[in-house]
């Protein structure tokens, strides 16, 4: 089976390896971010607010550090806003009052607002205009929604006629648009907030990240032994036509094991435990 190795993309500077990685992401402009705490969250009970550090590594290697004050999320999602502020959100809303689930911080790390986007966040990705796309897993029927950075609901999948949208397995946000591949039917969906949603039927099941470029798409992940699968396909008028499949490996050729994966346009970024480095696959390379 064909093996494709990720290209090394960004590394957390070694000076910060003594801190615990709460989460990490790559934003819409290609900057990698790590949200770090002094120690790992302890199981059970509420978490008192704590200060956290965001380390940002730009594609040219430039490093920024931003201290965030009074973070409340135990298992957070993170992304950066175009004004250099940050969004931190708790994946579960049950431990938080509605107004506290999502925290918005300015470029100096001060909280400027908070609001709720609903329980069971699977993906949280910010687009080029600063809107926040949220894909939910199956404990919340909200599906996919787009929010302003002040908590105004700007788009919802409720009336989008997306078949079998029970769990947003894969979400890719690039520019101001999104691609999704949701459970249970796994259609490929292209979402532009100002025009009707496009839907292609799809036989590739279980992917947790998707990349798109022109009429070509790639799906990463799957069930069981297909967790490292990289499947290529072409778009017809109404369906996804698989062309070939192989394995996506770390840059050294090994399997990722526990990993995070993020889709951004033509790129899929993958980060394996201990979550200090990002690799990238680019469908356009």
C-alpha positions in Angstrom: 0.0 0.0 0.0 1.3 3.5 -0.9 2.7 5.4 2.0 2.7 9.2 2.1 4.9 10.9 4.8 3.8 14.2 6.4 6.1 17.1 5.9 7.4 18.6 9.1 5.6 21.9 9.7 6.0 23.5 13.2 7.5 22.6 16.5 6.8 23.8 20.0 10.1 25.4 21.2 12.0 23.1 23.6 12.0 25.8 26.3 8.2 25.1 26.8 8.3 21.2 26.8 8.1 21.2 30.6 4.5 22.5 30.4 1.4 20.5 29.8 -0.1 20.8 26.3 -3.8 21.4 26.8 -4.5 21.6 23.1 -3.0 22.8 19.9 -4.2 24.0 16.5 -3.2 25.6 13.2 -5.1 28.7 12.3 -6.6 29.8 9.0 -3.4 31.7 8.2 -1.1 28.8 8.8 0.2 29.8 12.3 0.5 26.9 14.8 -0.6 27.5 18.4 -0.1 25.6 21.6 -2.2 26.3 24.7 0.0 25.3 27.7 -0.6 25.0 31.5 1.7 24.4 34.4 0.1 20.9 34.9 -2.5 18.6 33.5 -6.1 18.9 34.6 -7.1 16.7 37.5 -10.1 14.4 37.0 -13.4 15.2 38.7 -14.8 18.4 40.1 -14.8 21.9 38.7 -11.6 23.6 37.6 -10.8 26.9 39.2 -9.8 29.6 36.6 -6.1 29.3 35.8 -3.6 31.3 33.7 -2.3 29.7 30.5 0.3 30.4 27.9 -0.3 30.4 24.2 2.9 29.8 22.1 2.5 30.7 18.5 4.9 29.6 15.8 4.6 31.3 12.4 5.5 29.6 9.1 8.8 31.7 9.0 9.7 30.4 12.5 8.9 33.6 14.4 7.6 32.7 17.9 5.0 34.7 19.9 3.9 34.2 23.5 0.6 35.3 24.9 -0.5 34.9 28.5 -4.2 34.3 28.9 -5.8 35.2 32.2 -8.3 33.1 34.1 -9.0 30.3 31.6 -12.0 28.2 32.6 -12.0 25.2 30.2 -10.8 21.9 31.4 -10.6 20.2 28.0 -10.4 23.3 25.7 -10.6 24.1 22.0 -8.3 27.0 20.8 -8.1 29.2 17.8 -6.8 32.6 16.9 -8.8 35.6 15.8 -7.6 37.9 12.9 -7.0 40.7 15.5 -4.4 38.5 17.3 -6.9 37.6 20.1 -7.8 34.1 20.9 -10.9 32.0 21.4 -10.9 29.3 24.1 -13.9 27.0 24.4 -14.9 24.1 26.7 -16.0 21.1 24.6 -18.7 20.3 27.2 -21.1 23.0 28.3 -22.5 21.0 31.3 -19.7 22.2 33.7 -20.1 25.8 32.7 -22.8 28.4 33.0 -24.0 29.3 29.5 -22.2 32.6 29.5 -18.9 31.0 30.3 -18.3 28.2 27.8 -16.6 30.3 25.2 -14.0 32.9 26.2 -12.7 35.5 23.9 -9.4 37.1 24.7 -7.7 40.2 23.2 -4.1 40.3 22.0 -2.9 41.1 25.6 -4.6 38.0 27.0 -7.5 39.7 28.7 -11.0 38.3 28.5 -13.3 40.6 26.5 -16.4 38.5 26.2 -17.9 35.1 26.9 -20.9 33.2 25.5 -22.2 29.7 24.8 -22.3 27.8 21.5 -23.9 24.6 23.0 -22.6 21.3 24.4 -20.5 18.6 22.6 -18.0 20.6 20.5 -16.1 18.3 18.1 -14.4 21.1 16.1 -13.9 24.8 16.6 -12.2 26.7 13.8 -12.0 30.5 13.1 -12.2 31.8 9.5 -10.5 34.8 7.9 -13.2 37.2 9.0 -13.1 36.1 12.6 -16.3 34.0 12.5 -16.2 30.9 14.6 -17.3 27.6 13.0 -18.4 24.9 15.4 -19.1 21.3 14.5 -20.9 19.2 17.2 -20.7 15.5 18.0 -23.8 13.4 18.4 -24.8 14.5 21.9 -25.9 17.8 20.4 -28.2 17.8 17.4 -27.1 21.4 16.4 -24.8 20.0 13.7 -22.7 22.8 12.2 -23.0 26.5 13.1 -21.1 29.7 12.5 -20.9 32.4 15.1 -19.5 35.9 15.3 -16.8 36.6 17.9 -19.4 38.3 20.0 -21.7 35.3 20.2 -24.2 36.1 17.4 -25.4 33.1 15.5 -24.5 33.8 11.8 -25.3 30.5 10.1 -26.8 27.2 11.0 -27.1 23.8 9.2 -30.7 23.4 10.4 -32.3 24.2 7.0 -29.3 23.1 4.8 -30.7 19.6 3.9 -27.4 17.8 4.8 -28.2 14.1 4.9 -27.4 12.1 8.0 -25.9 15.0 10.0 -25.7 13.5 13.5 -21.9 14.0 14.2 -19.5 16.4 12.5 -16.7 13.9 12.0 -14.6 16.3 9.8 -14.6 20.1 9.4 -12.3 22.1 7.2 -12.4 25.9 7.4 -10.5 28.0 4.8 -11.2 31.6 3.8 -14.8 32.2 4.8 -16.1 28.8 3.7 -16.2 25.3 5.2 -16.1 21.7 4.1 -17.6 18.9 6.2 -18.0 15.2 6.2 -20.5 14.2 8.8 -21.7 10.9 10.3 -23.9 8.9 9.5 -24.1 9.2 5.7 -20.6 10.8 5.3 -21.6 13.2 2.4 -19.0 15.8 1.4 -20.5 19.2 2.1 -19.3 22.6 0.9 -20.7 25.5 2.9 -20.6 29.2 1.9 -22.7 31.3 4.3 -24.1 33.4 1.4 -25.2 30.7 -1.0 -26.9 27.2 -1.0 -24.9 24.3 0.4 -23.5 21.8 -2.1 -23.6 18.1 -1.2 -21.9 15.2 -2.8 -22.7 11.6 -2.0 -19.6 9.7 -0.7 -18.7 6.0 -0.1 -15.5 6.8 1.9 -16.5 6.3 5.5 -15.2 7.5 8.9 -12.7 10.2 7.9 -11.9 12.7 10.6 -10.2 15.3 8.4 -10.8 16.4 4.8 -8.8 18.6 2.3 -10.1 20.0 -0.9 -8.5 21.6 -4.0 -10.4 22.3 -7.1 -12.2 19.0 -8.0 -9.8 16.9 -5.9 -10.4 15.9 -2.3 -8.5 13.8 0.3 -9.9 12.1 3.3 -7.8 11.2 6.4 -8.7 8.5 8.9 -11.3 5.8 9.2 -12.5 3.0 11.3 -10.3 0.3 12.9 -7.3 -0.5 10.7 -8.2 2.4 8.5 -7.3 5.1 11.1 -4.2 6.0 9.1 -5.8 5.9 5.7 -5.3 8.7 3.2 -8.0 8.3 0.5 -7.9 10.4 -2.7 -11.0 11.2 -4.8 -12.4 13.4 -7.5 -15.7 15.3 -7.5 -18.3 14.6 -10.1 -21.5 16.6 -10.4 -23.2 14.7 -7.6 -20.8 12.3 -6.0 -17.3 11.7 -4.7 -15.4 9.3 -6.9 -12.6 7.4 -5.1 -9.3 7.2 -7.0 -6.8 5.6 -4.7 -5.9 5.1 -1.0 -2.8 4.6 1.0 -1.4 5.4 4.5 -0.4 8.8 5.9 2.6 8.5 8.2 4.7 10.8 10.4 7.7 12.5 8.7 9.9 9.6 9.9 7.6 7.0 8.3 6.0 5.7 11.6 2.3 5.5 12.4 0.9 8.5 14.3 -0.8 6.7 17.2 -2.8 9.1 19.2 -3.2 12.2 17.0 -5.0 15.5 16.2 -5.9 16.3 12.7 -7.1 19.6 11.2 -8.3 20.4 7.7 -7.5 23.9 6.2 -8.2 24.3 2.5 -5.9 21.9 0.6 -4.0 21.0 3.7 -4.4 18.4 6.5 -2.3 19.1 9.6 -1.5 16.1 11.9 -0.1 16.2 15.4 0.9 13.0 17.3 1.5 12.5 20.9 3.3 14.2 22.8 1.7 16.9 20.7 4.7 19.1 20.3 5.1 19.0 16.5 2.8 19.5 13.5 3.2 17.8 10.2 1.3 18.7 7.0 0.0 17.0 3.9 -0.9 19.3 1.1 -3.2 18.1 -1.7 -1.9 21.0 -3.8 1.8 20.1 -3.6 
